[in-house]
Amino acid sequence: MKAPFEAVALEYGQQKTPRVVAKGQAELAMRILQEAKKQGIYVAEDPQLLALLSKLDVGDEITQDMYTAVAVILSWVYWLKGMQPGDEKKTTQET
């Protein structure tokens, strides 16, 4: 039996530690992905990381055992955007 479709959204830059800002299954997961794409947010498909993040509630910070996996995803996003860590704070403060 196939597991339900899931999505977990993280926010990083406003706080020192990434935190879960949205999560859901089935239709809600599809809406999360659609909104992410609409906002130009990069989506990573990592079943192992999803399994870890799914254990958290909305508003929770990632746990220490997730740091490395999330750091890999964040470094990929920074690279895709041509950014370096800290650039998101400059953008946020300038707007």
PDB file of N, CA, C and O in Angstrom:
ATOM      1  N   MET A   1       0.839  -1.185   0.000  1.00  0.00           N
ATOM      2  CA  MET A   1       0.000   0.000   0.000  1.00  0.00           C
ATOM      3  C   MET A   1       0.885   1.251   0.000  1.00  0.00           C
ATOM      4  O   MET A   1       1.814   1.362   0.800  1.00  0.00           O
ATOM      5  N   LYS A   2       0.597   2.160  -0.877  1.00  0.00           N
ATOM      6  CA  LYS A   2       1.397   3.375  -1.014  1.00  0.00           C
ATOM      7  C   LYS A   2       1.013   4.378   0.076  1.00  0.00           C
ATOM      8  O   LYS A   2      -0.165   4.557   0.387  1.00  0.00           O
ATOM      9  N   ALA A   3       2.034   5.032   0.652  1.00  0.00           N
ATOM     10  CA  ALA A   3       1.801   6.035   1.687  1.00  0.00           C
ATOM     11  C   ALA A   3       1.125   7.259   1.073  1.00  0.00           C
ATOM     12  O   ALA A   3       1.300   7.534  -0.114  1.00  0.00           O
ATOM     13  N   PRO A   4       0.351   7.999   1.879  1.00  0.00           N
ATOM     14  CA  PRO A   4      -0.291   9.207   1.350  1.00  0.00           C
ATOM     15  C   PRO A   4       0.737  10.246   0.936  1.00  0.00           C
ATOM     16  O   PRO A   4       1.828  10.314   1.503  1.00  0.00           O
ATOM     17  N   PHE A   5       0.383  11.052  -0.053  1.00  0.00           N
ATOM     18  CA  PHE A   5       1.229  12.143  -0.527  1.00  0.00           C
ATOM     19  C   PHE A   5       1.339  13.182   0.580  1.00  0.00           C
ATOM     20  O   PHE A   5       0.329  13.584   1.159  1.00  0.00           O
ATOM     21  N   GLU A   6       2.570  13.621   0.879  1.00  0.00           N
ATOM     22  CA  GLU A   6       2.804  14.573   1.967  1.00  0.00           C
ATOM     23  C   GLU A   6       3.694  15.712   1.511  1.00  0.00           C
ATOM     24  O   GLU A   6       4.459  15.582   0.555  1.00  0.00           O
ATOM     25  N   ALA A   7       3.581  16.838   2.217  1.00  0.00           N
ATOM     26  CA  ALA A   7       4.470  17.974   1.995  1.00  0.00           C
ATOM     27  C   ALA A   7       4.709  18.667   3.326  1.00  0.00           C
ATOM     28  O   ALA A   7       3.812  18.763   4.164  1.00  0.00           O
ATOM     29  N   VAL A   8       5.927  19.146   3.505  1.00  0.00           N
ATOM     30  CA  VAL A   8       6.294  19.931   4.684  1.00  0.00           C
ATOM     31  C   VAL A   8       7.050  21.151   4.178  1.00  0.00           C
ATOM     32  O   VAL A   8       7.977  21.030   3.377  1.00  0.00           O
ATOM     33  N   ALA A   9       6.645  22.336   4.653  1.00  0.00           N
ATOM     34  CA  ALA A   9       7.296  23.581   4.245  1.00  0.00           C
ATOM     35  C   ALA A   9       8.100  24.135   5.410  1.00  0.00           C
ATOM     36  O   ALA A   9       7.621  24.202   6.542  1.00  0.00           O
ATOM     37  N   LEU A  10       9.336  24.532   5.109  1.00  0.00           N
ATOM     38  CA  LEU A  10      10.208  25.136   6.112  1.00  0.00           C
ATOM     39  C   LEU A  10      10.417  26.609   5.800  1.00  0.00           C
ATOM     40  O   LEU A  10      10.369  27.024   4.642  1.00  0.00           O
ATOM     41  N   GLU A  11      10.649  27.388   6.840  1.00  0.00           N
ATOM     42  CA  GLU A  11      11.029  28.792   6.708  1.00  0.00           C
ATOM     43  C   GLU A  11      12.366  28.947   7.397  1.00  0.00           C
ATOM     44  O   GLU A  11      12.588  28.425   8.489  1.00  0.00           O
ATOM     45  N   TYR A  12      13.261  29.680   6.735  1.00  0.00           N
ATOM     46  CA  TYR A  12      14.563  29.949   7.334  1.00  0.00           C
ATOM     47  C   TYR A  12      14.972  31.368   6.976  1.00  0.00           C
ATOM     48  O   TYR A  12      14.805  31.809   5.839  1.00  0.00           O
ATOM     49  N   GLY A  13      15.502  32.063   7.944  1.00  0.00           N
ATOM     50  CA  GLY A  13      15.957  33.429   7.711  1.00  0.00           C
ATOM     51  C   GLY A  13      15.375  34.388   8.732  1.00  0.00           C
ATOM     52  O   GLY A  13      16.038  35.346   9.130  1.00  0.00           O
ATOM     53  N   GLN A  14      14.145  34.142   9.162  1.00  0.00           N
ATOM     54  CA  GLN A  14      13.529  34.986  10.173  1.00  0.00           C
ATOM     55  C   GLN A  14      13.998  34.594  11.575  1.00  0.00           C
ATOM     56  O   GLN A  14      14.081  35.440  12.465  1.00  0.00           O
ATOM     57  N   GLN A  15      14.301  33.326  11.765  1.00  0.00           N
ATOM     58  CA  GLN A  15      14.767  32.784  13.044  1.00  0.00           C
ATOM     59  C   GLN A  15      16.137  32.153  12.815  1.00  0.00           C
ATOM     60  O   GLN A  15      16.558  31.977  11.672  1.00  0.00           O
ATOM     61  N   LYS A  16      16.824  31.817  13.891  1.00  0.00           N
ATOM     62  CA  LYS A  16      18.147  31.192  13.760  1.00  0.00           C
ATOM     63  C   LYS A  16      18.058  29.758  13.261  1.00  0.00           C
ATOM     64  O   LYS A  16      18.991  29.256  12.634  1.00  0.00           O
ATOM     65  N   THR A  17      16.944  29.102  13.537  1.00  0.00           N
ATOM     66  CA  THR A  17      16.782  27.699  13.179  1.00  0.00           C
ATOM     67  C   THR A  17      15.585  27.556  12.240  1.00  0.00           C
ATOM     68  O   THR A  17      14.543  28.163  12.484  1.00  0.00           O
ATOM     69  N   PRO A  18      15.713  26.768  11.173  1.00  0.00           N
ATOM     70  CA  PRO A  18      14.557  26.541  10.307  1.00  0.00           C
ATOM     71  C   PRO A  18      13.381  25.969  11.107  1.00  0.00           C
ATOM     72  O   PRO A  18      13.563  25.192  12.044  1.00  0.00           O
ATOM     73  N   ARG A  19      12.184  26.374  10.713  1.00  0.00           N
ATOM     74  CA  ARG A  19      10.992  25.869  11.388  1.00  0.00           C
ATOM     75  C   ARG A  19       9.928  25.482  10.371  1.00  0.00           C
ATOM     76  O   ARG A  19       9.897  25.977   9.244  1.00  0.00           O
ATOM     77  N   VAL A  20       9.059  24.579  10.810  1.00  0.00           N
ATOM     78  CA  VAL A  20       7.959  24.115   9.964  1.00  0.00           C
ATOM     79  C   VAL A  20       6.883  25.201   9.932  1.00  0.00           C
ATOM     80  O   VAL A  20       6.404  25.641  10.977  1.00  0.00           O
ATOM     81  N   VAL A  21       6.511  25.626   8.732  1.00  0.00           N
ATOM     82  CA  VAL A  21       5.464  26.644   8.604  1.00  0.00           C
ATOM     83  C   VAL A  21       4.193  26.090   7.984  1.00  0.00           C
ATOM     84  O   VAL A  21       3.143  26.729   8.047  1.00  0.00           O
ATOM     85  N   ALA A  22       4.276  24.912   7.387  1.00  0.00           N
ATOM     86  CA  ALA A  22       3.091  24.267   6.828  1.00  0.00           C
ATOM     87  C   ALA A  22       3.389  22.792   6.623  1.00  0.00           C
ATOM     88  O   ALA A  22       4.522  22.402   6.341  1.00  0.00           O
ATOM     89  N   LYS A  23       2.357  21.986   6.769  1.00  0.00           N
ATOM     90  CA  LYS A  23       2.499  20.565   6.473  1.00  0.00           C
ATOM     91  C   LYS A  23       1.106  20.001   6.208  1.00  0.00           C
ATOM     92  O   LYS A  23       0.104  20.498   6.721  1.00  0.00           O
ATOM     93  N   GLY A  24       1.077  18.955   5.395  1.00  0.00           N
ATOM     94  CA  GLY A  24      -0.212  18.343   5.112  1.00  0.00           C
ATOM     95  C   GLY A  24      -0.067  17.130   4.223  1.00  0.00           C
ATOM     96  O   GLY A  24       1.008  16.828   3.706  1.00  0.00           O
ATOM     97  N   GLN A  25      -1.187  16.444   4.062  1.00  0.00           N
ATOM     98  CA  GLN A  25      -1.265  15.260   3.210  1.00  0.00           C
ATOM     99  C   GLN A  25      -2.319  15.479   2.138  1.00  0.00           C
ATOM    100  O   GLN A  25      -3.191  16.340   2.254  1.00  0.00           O
ATOM    101  N   ALA A  26      -2.211  14.679   1.103  1.00  0.00           N
ATOM    102  CA  ALA A  26      -3.202  14.647   0.009  1.00  0.00           C
ATOM    103  C   ALA A  26      -3.443  16.042  -0.561  1.00  0.00           C
ATOM    104  O   ALA A  26      -2.505  16.688  -1.028  1.00  0.00           O
ATOM    105  N   GLU A  27      -4.694  16.514  -0.528  1.00  0.00           N
ATOM    106  CA  GLU A  27      -5.056  17.786  -1.147  1.00  0.00           C
ATOM    107  C   GLU A  27      -4.297  18.967  -0.529  1.00  0.00           C
ATOM    108  O   GLU A  27      -3.843  19.854  -1.252  1.00  0.00           O
ATOM    109  N   LEU A  28      -4.157  18.985   0.787  1.00  0.00           N
ATOM    110  CA  LEU A  28      -3.426  20.070   1.438  1.00  0.00           C
ATOM    111  C   LEU A  28      -1.964  20.075   0.991  1.00  0.00           C
ATOM    112  O   LEU A  28      -1.387  21.142   0.780  1.00  0.00           O
ATOM    113  N   ALA A  29      -1.369  18.911   0.846  1.00  0.00           N
ATOM    114  CA  ALA A  29       0.010  18.819   0.360  1.00  0.00           C
ATOM    115  C   ALA A  29       0.125  19.398  -1.047  1.00  0.00           C
ATOM    116  O   ALA A  29       1.084  20.104  -1.358  1.00  0.00           O
ATOM    117  N   MET A  30      -0.844  19.101  -1.883  1.00  0.00           N
ATOM    118  CA  MET A  30      -0.834  19.653  -3.249  1.00  0.00           C
ATOM    119  C   MET A  30      -0.945  21.176  -3.214  1.00  0.00           C
ATOM    120  O   MET A  30      -0.273  21.863  -3.984  1.00  0.00           O
ATOM    121  N   ARG A  31      -1.781  21.705  -2.335  1.00  0.00           N
ATOM    122  CA  ARG A  31      -1.933  23.162  -2.223  1.00  0.00           C
ATOM    123  C   ARG A  31      -0.644  23.809  -1.721  1.00  0.00           C
ATOM    124  O   ARG A  31      -0.271  24.891  -2.176  1.00  0.00           O
ATOM    125  N   ILE A  32       0.032  23.153  -0.790  1.00  0.00           N
ATOM    126  CA  ILE A  32       1.314  23.669  -0.296  1.00  0.00           C
ATOM    127  C   ILE A  32       2.320  23.744  -1.437  1.00  0.00           C
ATOM    128  O   ILE A  32       3.007  24.753  -1.597  1.00  0.00           O
ATOM    129  N   LEU A  33       2.407  22.679  -2.230  1.00  0.00           N
ATOM    130  CA  LEU A  33       3.341  22.664  -3.367  1.00  0.00           C
ATOM    131  C   LEU A  33       2.969  23.705  -4.417  1.00  0.00           C
ATOM    132  O   LEU A  33       3.845  24.381  -4.957  1.00  0.00           O
ATOM    133  N   GLN A  34       1.686  23.836  -4.707  1.00  0.00           N
ATOM    134  CA  GLN A  34       1.246  24.834  -5.693  1.00  0.00           C
ATOM    135  C   GLN A  34       1.598  26.246  -5.239  1.00  0.00           C
ATOM    136  O   GLN A  34       2.071  27.059  -6.033  1.00  0.00           O
ATOM    137  N   GLU A  35       1.368  26.533  -3.967  1.00  0.00           N
ATOM    138  CA  GLU A  35       1.682  27.868  -3.441  1.00  0.00           C
ATOM    139  C   GLU A  35       3.189  28.111  -3.461  1.00  0.00           C
ATOM    140  O   GLU A  35       3.639  29.210  -3.784  1.00  0.00           O
ATOM    141  N   ALA A  36       3.961  27.094  -3.118  1.00  0.00           N
ATOM    142  CA  ALA A  36       5.419  27.235  -3.158  1.00  0.00           C
ATOM    143  C   ALA A  36       5.881  27.584  -4.572  1.00  0.00           C
ATOM    144  O   ALA A  36       6.678  28.503  -4.761  1.00  0.00           O
ATOM    145  N   LYS A  37       5.386  26.859  -5.549  1.00  0.00           N
ATOM    146  CA  LYS A  37       5.774  27.136  -6.942  1.00  0.00           C
ATOM    147  C   LYS A  37       5.321  28.525  -7.367  1.00  0.00           C
ATOM    148  O   LYS A  37       6.053  29.234  -8.056  1.00  0.00           O
ATOM    149  N   LYS A  38       4.120  28.915  -6.960  1.00  0.00           N
ATOM    150  CA  LYS A  38       3.588  30.236  -7.287  1.00  0.00           C
ATOM    151  C   LYS A  38       4.471  31.339  -6.701  1.00  0.00           C
ATOM    152  O   LYS A  38       4.661  32.381  -7.328  1.00  0.00           O
ATOM    153  N   GLN A  39       5.008  31.111  -5.504  1.00  0.00           N
ATOM    154  CA  GLN A  39       5.859  32.089  -4.821  1.00  0.00           C
ATOM    155  C   GLN A  39       7.321  31.999  -5.252  1.00  0.00           C
ATOM    156  O   GLN A  39       8.151  32.775  -4.778  1.00  0.00           O
ATOM    157  N   GLY A  40       7.650  31.056  -6.149  1.00  0.00           N
ATOM    158  CA  GLY A  40       9.026  30.900  -6.605  1.00  0.00           C
ATOM    159  C   GLY A  40       9.914  30.207  -5.594  1.00  0.00           C
ATOM    160  O   GLY A  40      11.133  30.383  -5.605  1.00  0.00           O
ATOM    161  N   ILE A  41       9.309  29.420  -4.721  1.00  0.00           N
ATOM    162  CA  ILE A  41      10.060  28.698  -3.696  1.00  0.00           C
ATOM    163  C   ILE A  41      10.495  27.359  -4.266  1.00  0.00           C
ATOM    164  O   ILE A  41       9.705  26.648  -4.887  1.00  0.00           O
ATOM    165  N   TYR A  42      11.751  27.027  -4.050  1.00  0.00           N
ATOM    166  CA  TYR A  42      12.276  25.767  -4.560  1.00  0.00           C
ATOM    167  C   TYR A  42      11.743  24.611  -3.729  1.00  0.00           C
ATOM    168  O   TYR A  42      11.618  24.712  -2.509  1.00  0.00           O
ATOM    169  N   VAL A  43      11.433  23.519  -4.403  1.00  0.00           N
ATOM    170  CA  VAL A  43      10.879  22.333  -3.755  1.00  0.00           C
ATOM    171  C   VAL A  43      11.873  21.183  -3.913  1.00  0.00           C
ATOM    172  O   VAL A  43      12.284  20.843  -5.023  1.00  0.00           O
ATOM    173  N   ALA A  44      12.245  20.601  -2.787  1.00  0.00           N
ATOM    174  CA  ALA A  44      13.137  19.438  -2.793  1.00  0.00           C
ATOM    175  C   ALA A  44      12.305  18.202  -2.492  1.00  0.00           C
ATOM    176  O   ALA A  44      11.434  18.223  -1.622  1.00  0.00           O
ATOM    177  N   GLU A  45      12.576  17.133  -3.212  1.00  0.00           N
ATOM    178  CA  GLU A  45      11.879  15.872  -2.972  1.00  0.00           C
ATOM    179  C   GLU A  45      12.866  14.904  -2.344  1.00  0.00           C
ATOM    180  O   GLU A  45      13.702  14.317  -3.031  1.00  0.00           O
ATOM    181  N   ASP A  46      12.761  14.744  -1.039  1.00  0.00           N
ATOM    182  CA  ASP A  46      13.662  13.893  -0.280  1.00  0.00           C
ATOM    183  C   ASP A  46      12.825  13.078   0.700  1.00  0.00           C
ATOM    184  O   ASP A  46      12.489  13.568   1.778  1.00  0.00           O
ATOM    185  N   PRO A  47      12.483  11.842   0.342  1.00  0.00           N
ATOM    186  CA  PRO A  47      11.600  11.030   1.190  1.00  0.00           C
ATOM    187  C   PRO A  47      12.115  10.826   2.612  1.00  0.00           C
ATOM    188  O   PRO A  47      11.325  10.798   3.555  1.00  0.00           O
ATOM    189  N   GLN A  48      13.422  10.686   2.777  1.00  0.00           N
ATOM    190  CA  GLN A  48      13.969  10.481   4.122  1.00  0.00           C
ATOM    191  C   GLN A  48      13.830  11.735   4.977  1.00  0.00           C
ATOM    192  O   GLN A  48      13.469  11.655   6.151  1.00  0.00           O
ATOM    193  N   LEU A  49      14.117  12.896   4.387  1.00  0.00           N
ATOM    194  CA  LEU A  49      13.963  14.144   5.115  1.00  0.00           C
ATOM    195  C   LEU A  49      12.483  14.398   5.408  1.00  0.00           C
ATOM    196  O   LEU A  49      12.136  14.850   6.499  1.00  0.00           O
ATOM    197  N   LEU A  50      11.623  14.114   4.450  1.00  0.00           N
ATOM    198  CA  LEU A  50      10.185  14.270   4.668  1.00  0.00           C
ATOM    199  C   LEU A  50       9.716  13.420   5.845  1.00  0.00           C
ATOM    200  O   LEU A  50       8.915  13.879   6.660  1.00  0.00           O
ATOM    201  N   ALA A  51      10.203  12.201   5.940  1.00  0.00           N
ATOM    202  CA  ALA A  51       9.822  11.321   7.047  1.00  0.00           C
ATOM    203  C   ALA A  51      10.225  11.939   8.388  1.00  0.00           C
ATOM    204  O   ALA A  51       9.472  11.857   9.359  1.00  0.00           O
ATOM    205  N   LEU A  52      11.401  12.553   8.447  1.00  0.00           N
ATOM    206  CA  LEU A  52      11.836  13.211   9.681  1.00  0.00           C
ATOM    207  C   LEU A  52      11.001  14.455   9.975  1.00  0.00           C
ATOM    208  O   LEU A  52      10.517  14.638  11.092  1.00  0.00           O
ATOM    209  N   LEU A  53      10.837  15.302   8.969  1.00  0.00           N
ATOM    210  CA  LEU A  53      10.115  16.558   9.165  1.00  0.00           C
ATOM    211  C   LEU A  53       8.643  16.336   9.491  1.00  0.00           C
ATOM    212  O   LEU A  53       8.034  17.144  10.192  1.00  0.00           O
ATOM    213  N   SER A  54       8.074  15.254   8.992  1.00  0.00           N
ATOM    214  CA  SER A  54       6.661  14.958   9.243  1.00  0.00           C
ATOM    215  C   SER A  54       6.370  14.718  10.719  1.00  0.00           C
ATOM    216  O   SER A  54       5.222  14.819  11.152  1.00  0.00           O
ATOM    217  N   LYS A  55       7.393  14.405  11.483  1.00  0.00           N
ATOM    218  CA  LYS A  55       7.216  14.176  12.920  1.00  0.00           C
ATOM    219  C   LYS A  55       7.035  15.479  13.695  1.00  0.00           C
ATOM    220  O   LYS A  55       6.591  15.470  14.843  1.00  0.00           O
ATOM    221  N   LEU A  56       7.383  16.605  13.056  1.00  0.00           N
ATOM    222  CA  LEU A  56       7.270  17.909  13.707  1.00  0.00           C
ATOM    223  C   LEU A  56       5.893  18.516  13.469  1.00  0.00           C
ATOM    224  O   LEU A  56       5.205  18.172  12.509  1.00  0.00           O
ATOM    225  N   ASP A  57       5.509  19.414  14.350  1.00  0.00           N
ATOM    226  CA  ASP A  57       4.261  20.162  14.189  1.00  0.00           C
ATOM    227  C   ASP A  57       4.561  21.520  13.579  1.00  0.00           C
ATOM    228  O   ASP A  57       5.699  21.987  13.623  1.00  0.00           O
ATOM    229  N   VAL A  58       3.547  22.151  13.011  1.00  0.00           N
ATOM    230  CA  VAL A  58       3.698  23.497  12.474  1.00  0.00           C
ATOM    231  C   VAL A  58       4.140  24.414  13.619  1.00  0.00           C
ATOM    232  O   VAL A  58       3.556  24.401  14.702  1.00  0.00           O
ATOM    233  N   GLY A  59       5.170  25.201  13.360  1.00  0.00           N
ATOM    234  CA  GLY A  59       5.730  26.100  14.363  1.00  0.00           C
ATOM    235  C   GLY A  59       6.964  25.545  15.050  1.00  0.00           C
ATOM    236  O   GLY A  59       7.719  26.298  15.665  1.00  0.00           O
ATOM    237  N   ASP A  60       7.182  24.228  14.955  1.00  0.00           N
ATOM    238  CA  ASP A  60       8.348  23.608  15.580  1.00  0.00           C
ATOM    239  C   ASP A  60       9.624  23.921  14.806  1.00  0.00           C
ATOM    240  O   ASP A  60       9.624  23.974  13.576  1.00  0.00           O
ATOM    241  N   GLU A  61      10.710  24.128  15.550  1.00  0.00           N
ATOM    242  CA  GLU A  61      12.031  24.232  14.929  1.00  0.00           C
ATOM    243  C   GLU A  61      12.511  22.828  14.603  1.00  0.00           C
ATOM    244  O   GLU A  61      12.115  21.859  15.251  1.00  0.00           O
ATOM    245  N   ILE A  62      13.373  22.724  13.585  1.00  0.00           N
ATOM    246  CA  ILE A  62      13.942  21.413  13.290  1.00  0.00           C
ATOM    247  C   ILE A  62      14.805  20.987  14.472  1.00  0.00           C
ATOM    248  O   ILE A  62      15.326  21.820  15.213  1.00  0.00           O
ATOM    249  N   THR A  63      14.944  19.692  14.630  1.00  0.00           N
ATOM    250  CA  THR A  63      15.751  19.163  15.724  1.00  0.00           C
ATOM    251  C   THR A  63      17.198  19.003  15.271  1.00  0.00           C
ATOM    252  O   THR A  63      17.492  19.017  14.076  1.00  0.00           O
ATOM    253  N   GLN A  64      18.086  18.851  16.233  1.00  0.00           N
ATOM    254  CA  GLN A  64      19.512  18.784  15.940  1.00  0.00           C
ATOM    255  C   GLN A  64      19.855  17.651  14.972  1.00  0.00           C
ATOM    256  O   GLN A  64      20.759  17.798  14.150  1.00  0.00           O
ATOM    257  N   ASP A  65      19.147  16.529  15.059  1.00  0.00           N
ATOM    258  CA  ASP A  65      19.448  15.405  14.164  1.00  0.00           C
ATOM    259  C   ASP A  65      19.049  15.689  12.717  1.00  0.00           C
ATOM    260  O   ASP A  65      19.382  14.910  11.824  1.00  0.00           O
ATOM    261  N   MET A  66      18.345  16.785  12.474  1.00  0.00           N
ATOM    262  CA  MET A  66      17.935  17.156  11.111  1.00  0.00           C
ATOM    263  C   MET A  66      18.837  18.222  10.503  1.00  0.00           C
ATOM    264  O   MET A  66      18.721  18.518   9.314  1.00  0.00           O
ATOM    265  N   TYR A  67      19.729  18.803  11.292  1.00  0.00           N
ATOM    266  CA  TYR A  67      20.548  19.928  10.829  1.00  0.00           C
ATOM    267  C   TYR A  67      21.296  19.634   9.535  1.00  0.00           C
ATOM    268  O   TYR A  67      21.237  20.430   8.598  1.00  0.00           O
ATOM    269  N   THR A  68      21.991  18.515   9.468  1.00  0.00           N
ATOM    270  CA  THR A  68      22.810  18.223   8.295  1.00  0.00           C
ATOM    271  C   THR A  68      21.956  18.089   7.044  1.00  0.00           C
ATOM    272  O   THR A  68      22.278  18.665   6.005  1.00  0.00           O
ATOM    273  N   ALA A  69      20.866  17.329   7.137  1.00  0.00           N
ATOM    274  CA  ALA A  69      20.002  17.125   5.964  1.00  0.00           C
ATOM    275  C   ALA A  69      19.391  18.443   5.496  1.00  0.00           C
ATOM    276  O   ALA A  69      19.343  18.712   4.296  1.00  0.00           O
ATOM    277  N   VAL A  70      18.926  19.259   6.429  1.00  0.00           N
ATOM    278  CA  VAL A  70      18.330  20.544   6.058  1.00  0.00           C
ATOM    279  C   VAL A  70      19.409  21.484   5.512  1.00  0.00           C
ATOM    280  O   VAL A  70      19.148  22.241   4.576  1.00  0.00           O
ATOM    281  N   ALA A  71      20.609  21.446   6.080  1.00  0.00           N
ATOM    282  CA  ALA A  71      21.701  22.298   5.585  1.00  0.00           C
ATOM    283  C   ALA A  71      22.042  21.972   4.132  1.00  0.00           C
ATOM    284  O   ALA A  71      22.337  22.876   3.351  1.00  0.00           O
ATOM    285  N   VAL A  72      22.005  20.711   3.769  1.00  0.00           N
ATOM    286  CA  VAL A  72      22.267  20.315   2.386  1.00  0.00           C
ATOM    287  C   VAL A  72      21.206  20.925   1.463  1.00  0.00           C
ATOM    288  O   VAL A  72      21.536  21.458   0.404  1.00  0.00           O
ATOM    289  N   ILE A  73      19.946  20.846   1.861  1.00  0.00           N
ATOM    290  CA  ILE A  73      18.857  21.413   1.051  1.00  0.00           C
ATOM    291  C   ILE A  73      19.015  22.935   0.961  1.00  0.00           C
ATOM    292  O   ILE A  73      18.886  23.516  -0.117  1.00  0.00           O
ATOM    293  N   LEU A  74      19.296  23.573   2.099  1.00  0.00           N
ATOM    294  CA  LEU A  74      19.460  25.031   2.086  1.00  0.00           C
ATOM    295  C   LEU A  74      20.640  25.466   1.219  1.00  0.00           C
ATOM    296  O   LEU A  74      20.547  26.467   0.509  1.00  0.00           O
ATOM    297  N   SER A  75      21.746  24.727   1.268  1.00  0.00           N
ATOM    298  CA  SER A  75      22.892  25.100   0.435  1.00  0.00           C
ATOM    299  C   SER A  75      22.543  24.966  -1.044  1.00  0.00           C
ATOM    300  O   SER A  75      22.995  25.764  -1.865  1.00  0.00           O
ATOM    301  N   TRP A  76      21.743  23.964  -1.383  1.00  0.00           N
ATOM    302  CA  TRP A  76      21.270  23.789  -2.765  1.00  0.00           C
ATOM    303  C   TRP A  76      20.416  24.986  -3.183  1.00  0.00           C
ATOM    304  O   TRP A  76      20.572  25.506  -4.288  1.00  0.00           O
ATOM    305  N   VAL A  77      19.515  25.422  -2.301  1.00  0.00           N
ATOM    306  CA  VAL A  77      18.643  26.561  -2.607  1.00  0.00           C
ATOM    307  C   VAL A  77      19.470  27.838  -2.759  1.00  0.00           C
ATOM    308  O   VAL A  77      19.265  28.602  -3.702  1.00  0.00           O
ATOM    309  N   TYR A  78      20.399  28.067  -1.837  1.00  0.00           N
ATOM    310  CA  TYR A  78      21.267  29.248  -1.963  1.00  0.00           C
ATOM    311  C   TYR A  78      21.996  29.230  -3.299  1.00  0.00           C
ATOM    312  O   TYR A  78      22.057  30.245  -3.993  1.00  0.00           O
ATOM    313  N   TRP A  79      22.543  28.089  -3.653  1.00  0.00           N
ATOM    314  CA  TRP A  79      23.280  27.964  -4.921  1.00  0.00           C
ATOM    315  C   TRP A  79      22.372  28.270  -6.110  1.00  0.00           C
ATOM    316  O   TRP A  79      22.763  29.008  -7.014  1.00  0.00           O
ATOM    317  N   LEU A  80      21.161  27.707  -6.114  1.00  0.00           N
ATOM    318  CA  LEU A  80      20.223  27.945  -7.214  1.00  0.00           C
ATOM    319  C   LEU A  80      19.862  29.422  -7.343  1.00  0.00           C
ATOM    320  O   LEU A  80      19.677  29.925  -8.451  1.00  0.00           O
ATOM    321  N   LYS A  81      19.764  30.109  -6.217  1.00  0.00           N
ATOM    322  CA  LYS A  81      19.388  31.523  -6.224  1.00  0.00           C
ATOM    323  C   LYS A  81      20.592  32.453  -6.379  1.00  0.00           C
ATOM    324  O   LYS A  81      20.425  33.668  -6.492  1.00  0.00           O
ATOM    325  N   GLY A  82      21.805  31.888  -6.386  1.00  0.00           N
ATOM    326  CA  GLY A  82      22.999  32.715  -6.478  1.00  0.00           C
ATOM    327  C   GLY A  82      23.233  33.538  -5.217  1.00  0.00           C
ATOM    328  O   GLY A  82      23.768  34.645  -5.272  1.00  0.00           O
ATOM    329  N   MET A  83      22.825  32.980  -4.083  1.00  0.00           N
ATOM    330  CA  MET A  83      22.937  33.684  -2.801  1.00  0.00           C
ATOM    331  C   MET A  83      23.981  33.025  -1.906  1.00  0.00           C
ATOM    332  O   MET A  83      24.461  31.924  -2.175  1.00  0.00           O
ATOM    333  N   GLN A  84      24.314  33.737  -0.833  1.00  0.00           N
ATOM    334  CA  GLN A  84      25.174  33.204   0.213  1.00  0.00           C
ATOM    335  C   GLN A  84      24.425  33.350   1.532  1.00  0.00           C
ATOM    336  O   GLN A  84      23.560  34.218   1.657  1.00  0.00           O
ATOM    337  N   PRO A  85      24.746  32.509   2.522  1.00  0.00           N
ATOM    338  CA  PRO A  85      24.087  32.655   3.819  1.00  0.00           C
ATOM    339  C   PRO A  85      24.211  34.086   4.337  1.00  0.00           C
ATOM    340  O   PRO A  85      25.283  34.689   4.281  1.00  0.00           O
ATOM    341  N   GLY A  86      23.118  34.610   4.832  1.00  0.00           N
ATOM    342  CA  GLY A  86      23.073  35.988   5.313  1.00  0.00           C
ATOM    343  C   GLY A  86      22.421  36.930   4.318  1.00  0.00           C
ATOM    344  O   GLY A  86      21.911  37.982   4.705  1.00  0.00           O
ATOM    345  N   ASP A  87      22.429  36.564   3.025  1.00  0.00           N
ATOM    346  CA  ASP A  87      21.810  37.410   2.004  1.00  0.00           C
ATOM    347  C   ASP A  87      20.311  37.587   2.251  1.00  0.00           C
ATOM    348  O   ASP A  87      19.757  38.642   1.943  1.00  0.00           O
ATOM    349  N   GLU A  88      19.650  36.566   2.803  1.00  0.00           N
ATOM    350  CA  GLU A  88      18.204  36.664   3.028  1.00  0.00           C
ATOM    351  C   GLU A  88      17.891  37.748   4.052  1.00  0.00           C
ATOM    352  O   GLU A  88      16.827  38.363   3.980  1.00  0.00           O
ATOM    353  N   LYS A  89      18.774  37.995   4.986  1.00  0.00           N
ATOM    354  CA  LYS A  89      18.555  39.039   5.984  1.00  0.00           C
ATOM    355  C   LYS A  89      18.687  40.422   5.333  1.00  0.00           C
ATOM    356  O   LYS A  89      17.943  41.343   5.669  1.00  0.00           O
ATOM    357  N   LYS A  90      19.620  40.558   4.415  1.00  0.00           N
ATOM    358  CA  LYS A  90      19.774  41.832   3.696  1.00  0.00           C
ATOM    359  C   LYS A  90      18.516  42.133   2.902  1.00  0.00           C
ATOM    360  O   LYS A  90      18.018  43.258   2.919  1.00  0.00           O
ATOM    361  N   THR A  91      18.004  41.127   2.205  1.00  0.00           N
ATOM    362  CA  THR A  91      16.796  41.304   1.382  1.00  0.00           C
ATOM    363  C   THR A  91      15.617  41.665   2.276  1.00  0.00           C
ATOM    364  O   THR A  91      14.846  42.565   1.944  1.00  0.00           O
ATOM    365  N   THR A  92      15.467  40.977   3.406  1.00  0.00           N
ATOM    366  CA  THR A  92      14.354  41.217   4.311  1.00  0.00           C
ATOM    367  C   THR A  92      14.439  42.626   4.906  1.00  0.00           C
ATOM    368  O   THR A  92      13.419  43.304   5.029  1.00  0.00           O
ATOM    369  N   GLN A  93      15.637  43.070   5.274  1.00  0.00           N
ATOM    370  CA  GLN A  93      15.801  44.375   5.893  1.00  0.00           C
ATOM    371  C   GLN A  93      15.634  45.512   4.892  1.00  0.00           C
ATOM    372  O   GLN A  93      15.223  46.610   5.267  1.00  0.00           O
ATOM    373  N   GLU A  94      15.949  45.261   3.626  1.00  0.00           N
ATOM    374  CA  GLU A  94      15.877  46.301   2.604  1.00  0.00           C
ATOM    375  C   GLU A  94      14.447  46.553   2.152  1.00  0.00           C
ATOM    376  O   GLU A  94      14.143  47.636   1.651  1.00  0.00           O
ATOM    377  N   THR A  95      13.554  45.566   2.321  1.00  0.00           N
ATOM    378  CA  THR A  95      12.181  45.732   1.848  1.00  0.00           C
ATOM    379  C   THR A  95      11.300  46.370   2.888  1.00  0.00           C
ATOM    380  O   THR A  95      10.111  46.581   2.645  1.00  0.00           O
TER     381      THR A  95
END
